[in-house]
Amino acid sequence: METLNDIEKAITALTTGELARLRDWFDEFDAKGWDRQFEEDAKSGRLKQVSDMAVSEFKQGRYKKI
């Protein structure tokens, strides 16, 4: 496994096209991690209070159309 310093050095050597591909790959990788965490939080009930609050405010007409 490379160290963070090795990875940083390798990134600085990438071409513009390679850097764009890395950025796209990392965005997708990071998004999948957030999706997994959100799903776990939803299944465990950690988001219930926030969800209940949002639904309540919506029913009271306390929202902004965008």
N, C-alpha and C positions, 0 to 999 in steps of 0.2 A: 504494500500500500504506500502510495506516495504521501509525503507530508503536504500540509497546506502551502508551505513555501514553494515546494516543487510544482504544485498545481498552479499557483500564481505565476510562476516563471513561465510555465508552459502556455498559459493563457496569453501572456504578453507577447508570445512569439506567433500567435495565430494571425492568419490573414483576416481581412475584413469579412470575407465570406464565411470563413470558419468560425469567426467570432459571432456572426449572426446565427449560424447553425447551433452553436453552443448556447446562445441566449434563448433561442426557440426551444431547445431541448430542456434547458433548466426551467424555463417558465412552465412547461408541461409537467416536468418532474415535481416542481413545487406545488402546482395546482392539484395534482393527484394526492399529495400529502395533506393539503388542506381539506380536500374532499373526504378523505378517509377519516380525518379528525372530526369533521362536521357530522359525518354519518355515525361515528362512535358516540359523540356527544348527544345526538338526537335519540339514538337507541337507548342510551342510559338514562334519559330524562333530564339531563343537565340543561337543556334548552327550553324546558316546559314553562318555567316562570317567564322567560323573555317572550315566548310564543303567546302565552296567555295575556300578557300585557299588550302586545301588539294587536291581538284580536279585539281586546277590550277597547283600546283607543280607536281602532277602525270602526267598531260598532257605534262609538260615541261621535263619529264624524270628525275625529281629531287626526286628520291626515292631510297631506298635501299632494295634489295631483301633479304629476310631472310629465 
